[in-house]
Amino acid sequence: EDVPVLFSGYSPENYDSTYSGLVSAQEALQRSLNVPAVNLLAALGGEALYELLKKAGFTTLTPVNHYGLPMVLGGCEVNLLELTNLYAALAGGGKKYPVQTRLDRGNSPPLTVFSPGVAYIITEILTEVRRPDLPTCWEFTTLPKVAWKTGTSYGHKDAWSIGYNPRYTVGVWVGNFSGEGRAGLSGAEMAAPLLFAIFAQLNSDTTVSWFTPPVTVKKRAVCAVSGQTPGPFCTPLRSDYYLTDCSPEVECTFHQTYLLDPATGYRLPPHYYSAARVTAEQVYLQYPPRVAAWLEANGQPVETLPPLLPEWQKLLPGGAPVVRSPSADYIYQIRRGIPLEYQKICLEAAAGNDVRQLYWFIDGEFYGQTKPGERLFYLPEPGRHRVICQDDRGRSAEVKLEIID
Ligand SMILES: [Zn+2]
């Protein structure tokens, strides 16, 4: 999901401050999208990535509690040699060897950092050449075949590009040794041209064949919208890599059929049966709530489910709204000297496509109403507050809001 999100007061943004809605892992990696990466780390837990980086031999990391979710965007210090050696592990099918400066010392045994299937799929993604971080000066030339990635650090302090083929791994860093940033310094424009120039010189040997897929990597048809295993109503389909030993086999949760009452237009509960009522089935495309709210806010058509048959509305368990702001475990501090008018706290929630209206209650009193994804503002009052967001089906979510002066 590449849509606005808030984690304990931290709201990740993409490089160009735009969002793209639903994206594939391939697109997220090729376009270096920050938001999907932060979402993934939030789902995995930060410790998992930290342990992987430790295992991969990064010696510059400070204790894990120094890092939050920005760690996945490069919010931790690394050096070029150790980073380049991790890319060499991708080239080595997931096996990482210690760095050696002399050939006559013999190789220490390798460490498995990624499975061969993971290494292969990442390599395939990084080998795609025509993409946004292709340096403009190489746009119309024939490029050597390389799996490559670029990066630009916060404040334009470092521009880097790392690439590999089955034989060589090359890392390029451009920046000031003083660490001073410079406007316009970017991995794509400064470091990648050097990387390609180096590979153009190295690549004279064409006898080495490109990487081949390990037995755990196969292709399968997936739903083009959800990327999940297609169900009977998914169209169009596309072909995608998967790992036979660990890719999930979840049938598409986006394309679902719903029972309708053609006479009234109401939706009927699943498995509804009544001898007195004729029913009809219809397929609806249901995006995850946050994505649906973002698409709608950006003027893109989103299918809305017809309302549920009135006598069932209060009875069916369904997805409660997801409060995006205020953040549940964040303490808001009122800043001195700034009018409260400018420190209002945003109330915003996402809800399922069957929800048209959300009602907000603060400390038990009705405060206002919004549509899903719409914003309402609250003038902060010091103290602890209960914020309840209720949808028009009676489902509600609660967050505790603490404001200190
Ligand atoms: Zn589908």
Boltz pocket constraint, residues with backbone or C-beta under 6 A from the ligand:
constraints:
  - pocket:
      binder: B
      contacts: [[A, 223], [A, 224], [A, 225], [A, 226], [A, 229], [A, 230], [A, 231], [A, 233], [A, 234], [A, 235], [A, 252], [A, 253], [A, 254], [A, 255]]
      max_distance: 6.0
